[in-house]
């Protein structure tokens, strides 16, 4: 006999498989894409782009802006929106990107 919990879980999975999530075609006219590592042109920490303005109809993030996430010096997660024009790719200033850990 199938429990009520199992029936509910099966119904949830079936519902999730039919759900259609919006695609973000707007990214093609932006300077950055989700996952890019960026910095403010004026300096600061390396940040990861995690949202693009104008790509989601219900979003409060405006076109021409991106939301970035990073960890500060106290390992606290931070996130904030920035104008695309205020950002540059972190690699542009010779930052180390991947696979270069020094062991001492």
For each residue, the residues with C-beta under 8 A, 3 or more apart:
1:
2: 6 7
3: 6 7
4: 7 8
5: 8 9
6: 2 3 9 10
7: 2 3 4 10 11
8: 4 5 11 12
9: 5 6 12 13
10: 6 7 13 14
11: 7 8 14 15
12: 8 9 15 16
13: 9 10 16 17
14: 10 11 17 18
15: 11 12 18 19
16: 12 13 19
17: 13 14
18: 14 15
19: 15 16
20:
21:
22: 56 57
23:
24: 27 34 52 55 56
25: 28 55
26: 29 30 52 54 55 63
27: 24 30 33 34 52 55
28: 25
29: 26
30: 26 27 33 52 53 66 84
31: 84 87
32: 36 38 49 52 66 84 87 89
33: 27 30 36 49 52
34: 24 27 49 50 51 52
35: 48 49
36: 32 33 48 49 89
37: 46 47 48 49 89 90 91 95 97
38: 32 46 47 48 49 66 68 87 88 89 90
39: 43 44 45 46 47 87 88 89 90 93 95
40: 43 44 82 86 87 88
41: 86 87 88
42: 86
43: 39 40
44: 39 40 47
45: 39 70 71 72
46: 37 38 39 70 90 95
47: 37 38 39 44 68 69 70 90
48: 35 36 37 38 68 69 70
49: 32 33 34 35 36 37 38 52 66 67 68
50: 34 67 68 69 79
51: 34 55 56 59 61 66 67 81
52: 24 26 27 30 32 33 34 49 55 61 66
53: 30 59 61 62 63 64 65 66 67 81
54: 26 59 61 62 63 64
55: 24 25 26 27 51 52 59
56: 22 24 51 59 61
57: 22
58:
59: 51 53 54 55 56
60:
61: 51 52 53 54 56 65 66 67 81
62: 53 54 65
63: 26 53 54
64: 53 54 83 84 85
65: 53 61 62 81 82 83 84
66: 30 32 38 49 51 52 53 61 81 82 84 87
67: 49 50 51 53 61 79 80 81 82
68: 38 47 48 49 50 79 80 81 82 87
69: 47 48 50 77 78 79
70: 45 46 47 48 77 78 79
71: 45 75 76 77 78
72: 45 75 76 78
73:
74:
75: 71 72
76: 71 72
77: 69 70 71
78: 69 70 71 72
79: 50 67 68 69 70
80: 67 68
81: 51 53 61 65 66 67 68
82: 40 65 66 67 68 86 87
83: 64 65 86 87
84: 30 31 32 64 65 66 87
85: 64
86: 40 41 42 82 83
87: 31 32 38 39 40 41 66 68 82 83 84
88: 38 39 40 41 92 93
89: 32 36 37 38 39 92
90: 37 38 39 46 47 93 95 97
91: 37 94 95 97
92: 88 89
93: 39 88 90
94: 91
95: 37 39 46 90 91
96: 100
97: 37 90 91 100
98:
99:
100: 96 97
101:
102:
103:
104:
